[in-house]
Each structure stands twice: as C-alpha cells, then as structure tokens.
Amino acid sequence: MSYLTLPQLTFKGNCFCNPATANNNDYADVFDIDKLAINPSISPIDGSTVQIPDMEQIFTYMGPQDAAGLRAWLMGLIQGQNLDGGEYGQQGHWNYYGDNATRFEQTTITGYAPLTNTDIPANDPLLGATVSIVGNTYFGKPTDPVIVDVDPYALVTSQIFSNGIQVAGADGTVLINGTGGSRAFSYFIYIYKNVDPAARGFQPVSSIFVSSVPSAQLQINSSGVNSPALSDLAAAVQAGAGLNMRYCFYNAIYDIEPQDLQKSFAQGQYIPNPYKGLVLGTIGVLQPGELLTAPLGRKMYVQNRFQYQLGPGCGSAPVPANAPERVVLVSKGPMAQPAPPPTQATLGCTLAQVDSVNRVVWLDTISTFPECNVQTNQKLDIGVMQLHLLYGAGQRVPIGPIDYSQTPYEARGGMVSISWATNPQASLVDQNIATGTLSIFSVDRNQDLLLEIPGIDIATDDRAIYFQEQGSATISIQVAYKGQPPQTDTPLNLEYWMCAKDFVNPSKPQVAVVDRYFTVEGATQLPNTSYNLGLPPFCPPSMNQQSVITDRVTVPPGGKLTLNLTALRSGVSMIRFVDPSVAAVTPSFAWDNVSYAIVRILPLDDFSQVPDDQVKTWTFMYQNVFSYFSLLYPIMSKRMPWGPPNAPDDPPNVATFATQIRQLTDPQMWNSTIYMPITRELSAGKRALIERWCNLVMQG
Amino acid sequence: MKPRQTIVPLTILLLAAISLSQTAAPSPSLGAEDPRVRGPQFAKDSAPEFAWLLLLNLVSPAKSGQRGVRDPGKSVGAEGVPSVWETYRNISTIYLPDGSHPHPWNDQKELPLPPNSPFNPSPAALQALGPVDSPAIHYLYEDRMIDGNQICTLDVVNGIRKPLIVRYDIRDDRAAFDYIVNSPSHHYLYNLDGQEEAYKDPKFTFAFPEDAIEIKASWRILKPTDDASRYWTAYIAWEEQGNIKFARGGLTGIHIISKILPKWFWATFEQADDAASTFTYFGATIGSAVGRNLTFNNGATKFNVEFDKLLTGTKWAFYQLQGWQTDFVDGSNQPVLLANTQMETSFEKTSSCMSCHLLANIGPLSSVRFDLWDMAGGNIGGYVGNVNFQQIAAQEFPNVTFKEMDYVWALRNAKPKSKGN
C-alpha cells in the first residue's frame, strides 16, 4: 500500500543538505559521543599531518579556556592520502559551518498515475507543481527542515525533521498542504548508486527517506482548482489515512575543496559547504494502520554480487592508466582519486507490493539499479532483468520484465509495475505469489541478483529514540511475513551493535557493543552471535571478527511487540532485529540489508545542587553548556553570540535571548525544526540548568 | 486626572488647516482635544481618528516644569518645548534598581545619575550635539526589542557602514504612575515585594484607571551633521559599559496605549522614512532594511493624509499611524495584527499587542512569569487572536496560580526591595 500502489505522484528535482561535520569524528577524534564531552587530546586521522595551524599535530583541550584555539584548529588543514578527494582535508571535515538545513530545490511533480481511470490532461495544475518539505516558522518566517544524525559518528542514522510537505501550483496556489507529520529516517543506503569512476563525495551513494502526513493534518485544495489529478488524489486520501512520501537523495557533492574552505575561514569568511544533488520521489496514499516512516511492502534485501562492465556513456572523466585500484566503500568524503572501475556490485534493497487482484507487482526500484555517469545519470546497462517468483523446491516462474532504463526511472520515480495478467503461467503465479520468494533475475548472467528475505520482516516507526541515563523508553515493532502479520508466536533476536567509537575515519563500520547500554525487559540472553564482517581493507583487520551480544524475545500473534528499554549508561548504539529461523545474515557495510533501530541515551547531568548565584554567572554556563555547542556547531554562535573569543562573543546579548533559548530548548519543541540544539543531544540535566539560568536572567 | 473637556470636530480642524499658509504654525487649538472625553465608544467606533487626536494631544507642548500638563498657549511642533508625553515619567524612574519608593510625580530627574555627578551633561555639551526640537533628555534604558533583537540606522564613514543602535524608553502618565506608586489599595507596585503582596491578596485585581496612558518610543541617533528636518528630536542618553552617553535623538516610532477601553486602546505611529532607514542588526552584522510595516492598516491612509496636512510645517507631519487595536479579532473573527517596524521588527506577522499583553502576569515568588511566545505546533511566534490567560498559564505551569497584570508588561521591570528600603 502507501506509495507502492496507485495513486502515485512522482516528483524530481534537486536536494540541498547542509549538515555540520565537526561532530562526525571523521578526520579528528574531536569528541566522545557517549560522554558528550570534547576529548582532552585530539589527533587527526592516522597517516595525516596537520599543516594548519602551524604543524600542531595534537591539540590538547583542557577546558573552555582552550576553546578559541580548538576552534582555530578545527578550521585548519591536514595533509594525507585519500582525504576528501585529494591530499588535503580539514580537521572539522567538509562542513564545519553547516546549519543542518535540508530541503528540495527546483523540485516539481513530473507525473501522476491515478487510482481511477481518470484522464489527466497535460496541463493539469498538479503537473509541474512545486514540491517542498517545509520547516516550522520562527516569528512568522519559514525555516528549513533539518537533517540530524542520531549517531554523528555513523553513516546510517540520519533523520530529517520537518513540519510537513507542500505542493504549490505554478501560480503559487497551494494545492496540498500537509502540516506536521512524521520524521523521515534514512534507509537503504546504497553504495553502488553511481559507479562512475569519477564519482566523488556522496555521488556514489544514495539514501531513501520515508515520511507521512495523517489526514487530520492534510489539506488538499481540490475544490479550488480544476485538477482531475488533485481530485483523484483527494478521493483516494478520503478513503485512506493521509499521504505517504518516499524520496531518494543521490548524486550529491559539495562545492568547496578543503584548501579553499580553510582559506575562507582564515579570511574570516565562515561559510557553509552544503552538498547538493538530486532528489527523486513518490507520494502516495497512507492506509490506516500503516507505519508512517518505515518502508513497507515485501522486502528484497538478499544481495548477490555480480560482475559488470562500464559500457558506452558510462564514466564522466578519463581514468589515469596507473590509478590505484578503487576501494569501494561508503564514504562521507570523496574518493581519493579516480580508479579503474570495480567489476562487482550488488543491487540495492528493493520493496515489492503484490496486488493479487489486478495481478500486478509494484517494485520500488528507486535505489535498485546503479547509474554509471554522474553528469548524465545514465543507468548502468546490466542486461535484461526480470522479476521472478521462486517457489516449491527450487522452481521458478518469470513474472515479467523490469524496465530500469533512465527515462522511465525518472518519470516514474523508480516505481515499476509488472503485470502477470497476460503471463502464460499466470495461474502458477496466482497460486504461489503469496508464499513464494520474489527475485530480480539477470537473464544474461542467469543469476538471482536480489532476493526477497526468507524470514520475517521487522519494521518500526521508533527508528531513533532518545532518553536519559536512569530512564526508560519503548520501541514498538511490527513483524510481518511476506507482508502479512504472523498468526503464531514468533521468536525474534535482538543484537546490540554500535558505530566503532575509537576509529577516526569518515567510514566507520558498525561493531558489536561490548558493554550493554540498556536492557530490554523480558529478553532472554543467548550466546553471542559471531560474524566475519569482511570489511574493506582500510578498516583494521581486528574489526572483522565480531561477537555480538544477543537476546531473544517473542512476538505474539498479530506481529506487534513493544520493547521496554531501561538505560544502563549513556551512549549511542543500535538494536538489530534478526529472524533466528533463518541463517544468520552478515550486515552489509551500509546496513542497508538490516532491520534496526538506533538508541541514544543522554548522560545524567545533575546541576541541581549548584547555587543560583553560580548558575547565573556567564562563566558557569559557558563552561558547562555553551562552550561545547559553540565548538562543535559554530553556526550557532552566529545566532547566539556565546563565543569563544574568536567567534561572535557577546554574553550580555546572549542573556537577552534567554526567553527564546528557554523556549527553543523546551522539550515540547523537540520535533520542531527550530528546536535547539539541532543535534538533540541536550540532556535533561543541562536543559534544567538552562531553564534555571534563563529564569534567573529574566528575573533580573 | 480627567481628560480636558474640549471637542474640536475634525472638519473644523481641516477647514482651519486649509486657511493656513504652508509655513504658518498650527493653531494652538490643534491638539487641544483629548479625544477620551468623547468616551470609549468613540475610541471603538472611530479608532483611527481617536488615535490621531490622542497623538496630537500628547505631542502638544507641555507646560514648563509640570509633567503631563498641556500648555494651551503653544502650538503643536513648537520648538524648544517638550511634548506632553515626553514629560511623562520614564519607567526607569519608577521601577528603581533597589526597589525604593520613586520620587514624586513632578520630580524632574530623568537620568540614573546623582545630581552632582560629573557625568551630568553641561548645556554646552548638549548644544554641541546639534539643534533639537525638544530640550527633554530621554534616558533610553532599552537597547533591544522584546525578542532580544536589535535594529540600527547607519553611520557611513569612509565608505564603511557602522551601526547606530535604535533605543527605547517607556513612559507612564500621572494616572498610571499614581496607580503604581500611590495605589489606594496600598499595594505598591513599583517593586517586586509589593507586587507579590498584591498577587497574594485574593481581593486584589490589577486594574489601571481609565485615564492611564503608557507610551513606548523608539529613537535613532542623529549626529550633529545629520539631516534632522523630518524627525522630532530631543536629547537621548543611554548607558554603555558603565558610562552614560548622550546624543541627539530622532523619534522613529511611538506606541500609545490608553485604558479608555477595558482591554486598552492600542495605536502605533512610525516616522515616514523608517522602512528604508532602519536595518536589522544581529551578530555584529547589519542586515536588511526593515521595510514597510506588514501590519499597516489601509484604513489609516485617509487619516494620515488629513492629519499630516494639519501638521504641515511641524516635524509631526512626518509621522503616520500604522494601525490600531481595540479587540483581539476583527468583525470577521480574524486576528488583529498590530506591530511597529521599530519595536516588533522580526515578528510583525505574529504580533498582536493585545494578545501578547494580555499575558502580562505574576505568579508565586518561586515561579517565573510565563513567556511571551506561542510555541504551538513547533512554531514560535507571538500570540495572536483570542488568548485564554488561564489556559496558557496551565499549559506552562500546571497547578500554579497566576494573576493577570492588566496588560502591562512594564510591571515586570520591578525589582526586589533592598534591605533598608
């Protein structure tokens, strides 16, 4: 259901993403994510040398008195191999002055596939309408949505906070206004999205996001506009529960090279360096009971590597003959240098929705098949692809061909409908579609490239949860087998992973949690599960072998379970949901083939015993709260001039914003795009301290 | 103090204006009328006219040495004479830092300086600041708007733009002053202690008298060589890093509120050049010009034309009514928005004087007063439209009792009484 079936609005345009990067610990071990503290000794990534400032290889941070120096160090320059597209990078990485703003740009509706047999004229006002994800308003002024990593060390924990979506006609008439709605979480990070050897930055990878707006928060202006498409959509929404949107960010790169960014900083121009790329998406109708943020449908996550060659039109730049072999990895920074094309890849995770009544399978191929040219976005020709159904004892039946070429891909937002109505073996498909295994099959290779997961699928809207040390939280999960809830008790394993915390690199793998961060009520501990991760060679070999703490819970009939978590210590980690009835699947590097949730436990900061006279002083607040944020997210200093001395620094001015600071950090603003801190890492204790300080300042 | 019993129909005023030459001063009768004598219904039904007549009355010259008393022998715009409103008490002289009893109403002290302070300006020092219309010194204790933001005008020196911060003063008339300082209820509201006693008294309700007026004014710095021909000018003073600084000030905006109505009557005026001459200022960066008032009420245009004509030849001809407010919503149940580009620059679109001021509140000693801003739906802005005080209080501080302070946020400037006072 949802966008996987009709009606479907397709939109296409550009994406803009401006995350701050000092907290990624990509090129320097700046801070400890579990303690939320700046590290006392900060070194750059192995193999690199600090050029600016002044060969200061290690920065010693004793406290806020060193903030000015650390800020300057983070804006410096390091030299090494394989750094940000060349031999240079920055300690704070590619976007020290990011403000996390995220938005669509020049994004318009390119097609509408109606639910009914409505004729949609070419001049329907909905076609060509602008699509936006919108933020909250700050004193009447709109703000951008924000992208926030739950775990800023990791590649796989992004989320987008927005205040809904808006579709506006060419004349500015608002056709669809969805206010509020859900967060959107990154899924299916696909590391072969573009196999152009010249691909840099985020160009090789893609991520999808899913969000929804329930009907109660939705306005569709079908009566005010002569639009058959809008009327068709409105009628479908009337019968449904809201709108559901899925979009893919891909082919993205930032503009400013590290040396140039360092020079700008040195000249006092503290500029952002956002990445800009493409967005392609689909809007459909949310159905009652469906999750708002989790990809739905039958999951095709079993990826088999295949060989390919770059054909005509592939590659946007010549590759030097003596270029080193390219290591395929997921990187937050550009590739070191162009290299001969890899010859192996996998297809990206794919969702399928079966409509047995109309004998159609909808495939979401938004990030299934690679492109091979970052300039033209031409699809990589990997031969004839078919959707197959495997059933019984090794039997199969082709359902139909899959057209993955560029034009229909962009026109239909990656949605492909494959009908078996006229299939000579239609009845065989009818009989087995509900229980068989879907496969994307390469005819030329005679190989199943992507298969439906054999066991249960586990999904949750609680993809990212935050709570406090000594606190508790819940994660509600839904389990399904081929799209249907199980009718019996279903065992489920919980594995505990985390992003490698002591490894400075833009591409950190997920590794096993050694000491639990939380317990799950009612879970039974099992022997650890062992994995050989097969990590890329830049990862220490010792990381390959992982022994993962594993618990067992039981999901009751109906497939719904709420996990009750109790914090043991602060930090960020992940729960991986695993079907124990099938053979263990090693997570891929980008965790695209994994069901998981991210758990962030904030430290228990207690300032309740600090007297008011001390709290009211600027020094105390700066040392205990503001200094940390001013260093890791310097863009905030432009708005709240809280220093350090070599940044906007005006404590009395900050005090006058006390009333706003108090409101912007209010827990009820947590889902707002104007919440502070953007990173959502303000502990309850520090929040209470800020509130006390604000109150004392406001009282005079 | 009751309003004057003089009513001069607008038509008469206009005829009088037509008969005047371009350069003649207005008749002393201009501004003689205090429109409040016509009663609250006039304020409701003829709001823009009421606003203009009230302004004229308030900008009329004051009697020498007598705060708040109009001099019937002088014309509006007469130079060398402060306006009536300029002689109202600066609230910095009402809510004193030590919570002590303010000086009597007619006390002429304005600056937070002892009489023998060497920082008191000499006449020569003031003269060097440039010619002014009003000899009054306005002590501007606020250098920013209520949301913490600032605006500025520009001083261009050798091609480099420097900000000259716009500053503010708030003034109360005799009626408001007496209510705060000499209240017959004996709850003295000029310090926090008195306000808290008032809060605790179950029989006490904050209720200013119907002849109370409060003014908020915004001032720009005009250097001696600046063209001041379109501004009402006076001396301004402010504190900067422990020192009192002086300059010639040009009035850029004026809020007027009158308790003629139970929810007060609200009106605001701006100087004609504000849109392009004042700029946002944040983080040591000069931003864009503030632009036209987004809440401008088109119904003011006709009255602006008429009254500016009446005021031809005076500085007050360069001031224009932006809007007024007599209720939370209009006849179509839409929120009434009212803002001044000099005082609500960044939140004009969510500014309703009445809705915000309704939330002026006091709670128990241990609690703070709740906030100005509406955070519904994850947005932040001012409250507009109908506002339920108790509902908002309950949302922010459940199980805590708050009292309304009769729309007067200025009361929160009160400080605790120092020991020995």
Interface residues (C-beta under 8 A of the other chain):
Chain A: N136 T137 Y138 F139 G140 K141 N163 T179 G180 K638 R639 P641 P648 D650 N653 T656 F657 T659 Q660 R662 Q663 L664 D666 Q668 M669 N671 S672 T673 I674 Y675 N695 M698 Q699 G700
Chain B: R144 D147 G148 F282 G283 A284 S346 F347 E348 K349 T350 V368 R369 D371 L372 W373 M375 G377 G378 N379 I380 G381 G382 N413 K415
